[in-house]
Amino acid sequence: MRKYLLMMAMPFIALSAFASGEEKPTLNAVCVTLKSGGSKYVAFTDRPKIQTEDGKLCVLSMADNKQLVLADCADVEKITAESHDFTPTGIKDNVVVEGKNVEEIYNIDGTKASHILPGKIYIIKSNGKTRKVIK
């Protein structure tokens, strides 16, 4: 009986997942999450190779055999593939809003933004006009 119920439910499960319409972010990095609270990211473009030896987890770049992450295996909580923004401030070099280049980005207090954080309000200056946006 369970087998038949599962067979009948499968098309609906597939359709509901297809119909959600949400685009998933592109996975571009290996994320090593540590129990101590930090996370370390390695871009797929570095062609990461994960190996363990002597109780240590090591992520190497296959391109140049450079060590990118080194952590104690006991401190590693999980290793996942994720979408990660590798720009140091979260502000990309060329920001475009509605087809127009953004000249400057300010915090809500009027100071020039050096970092972009989710859930904050920013003022965007583009073509002599300003507007408030929530990241």
C-alpha angles and dihedrals in degrees: 000000000000090000091058093046090051092048090051093048097048097079091050092049091051093046094048091051091048094046096052088089093203114138112224117223116256113261107236107156148045110237121204107196114200127210088227088068106260131110128209122202130203120189118236087231087070087060094230121216116196120208139159128216133163093357093308129114113217128187112199131188108240088202095066104358090244118157108244102170131019121179140152110263089227089060095050112102099178145336117222142163111245146165108255133178106227095189106112096229101029088246112114119220095246113032115185126193118189091342094308126107115248112235100194142355121213135186117244089262090060099254118129110265116244095174133028116217127186117257095023128118119240135183115229120202114202129159093348093307128105132206138172120243135179114223 
